[in-house]
Amino acid sequence: MAKSLITGGAGFIGSHLAEALVERGDEVVVLDDLSTGKRANLDAVAGQVRLVVGSVTDRDLVLECCQGVDVVYHEAALASVPRSVADPLASNEANVAGTLTVLWAAHRQGVRRVVYAASSSAYGDTEVLPKREDMLASPLSPYAVSKYVGELYCAVFTRLYGLSTIGLRYFNVFGPRQDPHSQYAAVVPIFITRLLRNEPPVIDGDGGQSRDFTYVRNVVQANLLAGAARDPGGVTVNVACGESITLNDLFQEIKALTGATVDATHGPARAGDVRHSQADIGRAGQILGYRPQVGFAQGLKETVAWYGQSTGSDVRVDV
Ligand SMILES: NC(=O)c1ccc[n+]([C@@H]2O[C@H](COP(=O)([O-])OP(=O)(O)OC[C@H]3O[C@@H](n4cnc5c(N)ncnc54)[C@H](O)[C@@H]3O)[C@@H](O)[C@H]2O)c1
């Protein structure tokens, strides 16, 4: 039986990955400090994963968690651009020192592979779309810097110590269980939960900014492929849908799905935000055999349906 460690496994993406790994028959350990994650996110696999509450910056604890592990899926991070703008030291500690500690411990314990949750924010505002991995990184926020540094550390650990690593640059992941309440919540759960109550969401800026919104099941698939692939040699690949949706369009789609009648209001543009983001997913196809299994429209339907049910809303969406 393969043994997997998911750091940040009580978070949004990590908990979906935990379910998939348990379903596949892995022994799963989750290391999470519950700073943004929740025990309840692991309810579906309660009793089937071992949850260790602690930080990825705690060397002894991470060493212990890596014992006997085949693959580490490193999802733990303070995963927010505005949060990093407000408190860059905390983001650096969790994301940079945390990633370094995980790599160090994985190497010391002879872990076979580290799969790292990288971020499309590393690209910043490139003029050319879609964004390809051979483009120069140009981070615009402390968060983006910290996630990019993690990629560099992965590549260095591969080159220097022979630790097998791969970075997956996720593009705007969405799906069930993404936290809509945090002060730093992502746009999809905020729009959905507000529109389910027929309350107008605030769109930052003019709403013309676009994103390659990626349903969480595709990200789980990419992680499973990355854990099993022949040695990827410390590369980074984009994980996305390859589509481009503006925030104004996102709003309209959710409004239609929820049957809301309100209009959005517009606030100031957010500091550190990129204008357009769309991925070239060719390299993930070549290296991992990755093809998104769930498109944006279907993923959005499933997500709205889930929030509808979990918030006790009258809105029902056929998926
Ligand atoms: N959601 C996205 O759109 C997106 C896009 C690109 C990259 N990512 C990356 O994917 C990963 C998962 O993001 P998410 O959206 O699931 O966010 P999330 O906040 O739901 O999950 C992050 C998890 O890490 C945990 N954590 C934070 N600091 C920790 C620490 N010091 N020690 C142990 N655990 C810690 C949190 O409690 C949480 O459970 C992050 O690394 C993030 O940077 C996410």
The ligand as a Tripos MOL2 file, in Angstrom:
@<TRIPOS>MOLECULE
LIG
   44    48     1     0     0
SMALL
NO_CHARGES

@<TRIPOS>ATOM
      1 N1         -7.0330   27.7890   -4.8580 N.am      1 LIG1
      2 C1         -6.3440   28.2300   -5.8990 C.2       1 LIG1
      3 O1         -6.9010   28.8040   -6.8330 O.2       1 LIG1
      4 C2         -4.8530   28.0230   -5.9770 C.ar      1 LIG1
      5 C3         -4.1630   28.4920   -7.1140 C.ar      1 LIG1
      6 C4         -2.8020   28.3100   -7.2010 C.ar      1 LIG1
      7 C5         -2.1260   27.6510   -6.1900 C.ar      1 LIG1
      8 N2         -2.7870   27.2300   -5.0950 N.ar      1 LIG1
      9 C6         -2.0510   26.5440   -4.0380 C.3       1 LIG1
     10 O2         -2.7110   25.3460   -3.7130 O.3       1 LIG1
     11 C7         -2.5070   25.0380   -2.3350 C.3       1 LIG1
     12 C8         -3.8490   24.7490   -1.6570 C.3       1 LIG1
     13 O3         -4.6530   25.9360   -1.7240 O.3       1 LIG1
     14 P1         -6.1870   25.9590   -1.2850 P.3       1 LIG1
     15 O4         -6.9030   26.7980   -2.2580 O.co2     1 LIG1
     16 O5         -6.6680   24.5840   -1.0290 O.co2     1 LIG1
     17 O6         -6.0950   26.8020    0.0600 O.3       1 LIG1
     18 P2         -6.5450   26.4430    1.5460 P.3       1 LIG1
     19 O7         -6.2680   27.6540    2.3560 O.co2     1 LIG1
     20 O8         -7.9150   25.8750    1.5570 O.co2     1 LIG1
     21 O9         -5.5240   25.2690    1.9230 O.3       1 LIG1
     22 C9         -4.2470   25.5000    2.4540 C.3       1 LIG1
     23 C10        -4.1010   24.5950    3.6670 C.3       1 LIG1
     24 O10        -2.7840   24.7740    4.2070 O.3       1 LIG1
     25 C11        -2.9040   24.8440    5.6230 C.3       1 LIG1
     26 N3         -1.7350   25.5860    6.1080 N.ar      1 LIG1
     27 C12        -1.4380   26.9030    5.9590 C.ar      1 LIG1
     28 N4         -0.2720   27.2000    6.5520 N.ar      1 LIG1
     29 C13         0.1860   26.0290    7.0870 C.ar      1 LIG1
     30 C14         1.3410   25.6790    7.8240 C.ar      1 LIG1
     31 N5          2.2730   26.5910    8.1560 N.pl3     1 LIG1
     32 N6          1.4830   24.3960    8.2220 N.ar      1 LIG1
     33 C15         0.5490   23.4600    7.9140 C.ar      1 LIG1
     34 N7         -0.5560   23.7410    7.2060 N.ar      1 LIG1
     35 C16        -0.7380   25.0080    6.8020 C.ar      1 LIG1
     36 C17        -4.2060   25.5520    5.8910 C.3       1 LIG1
     37 O11        -4.7280   25.3180    7.1820 O.3       1 LIG1
     38 C18        -5.0850   24.9330    4.7900 C.3       1 LIG1
     39 O12        -5.7050   23.7550    5.2370 O.3       1 LIG1
     40 C19        -1.7370   26.2190   -1.7540 C.3       1 LIG1
     41 O13        -0.3630   25.8780   -1.7220 O.3       1 LIG1
     42 C20        -1.9660   27.3300   -2.7490 C.3       1 LIG1
     43 O14        -0.9150   28.2650   -2.7500 O.3       1 LIG1
     44 C21        -4.1450   27.3960   -4.9490 C.ar      1 LIG1
@<TRIPOS>BOND
     1     1     2 1
     2     2     3 2
     3     2     4 1
     4     4     5 ar
     5     4    44 ar
     6     5     6 ar
     7     6     7 ar
     8     7     8 ar
     9     8     9 1
    10     8    44 ar
    11     9    10 1
    12     9    42 1
    13    10    11 1
    14    11    12 1
    15    11    40 1
    16    12    13 1
    17    13    14 1
    18    14    15 2
    19    14    16 1
    20    14    17 1
    21    17    18 1
    22    18    19 2
    23    18    20 1
    24    18    21 1
    25    21    22 1
    26    22    23 1
    27    23    24 1
    28    23    38 1
    29    24    25 1
    30    25    26 1
    31    25    36 1
    32    26    27 ar
    33    26    35 ar
    34    27    28 ar
    35    28    29 ar
    36    29    30 ar
    37    29    35 ar
    38    30    31 1
    39    30    32 ar
    40    32    33 ar
    41    33    34 ar
    42    34    35 ar
    43    36    37 1
    44    36    38 1
    45    38    39 1
    46    40    41 1
    47    40    42 1
    48    42    43 1
@<TRIPOS>SUBSTRUCTURE
     1 LIG1         1 GROUP 0 **** ****
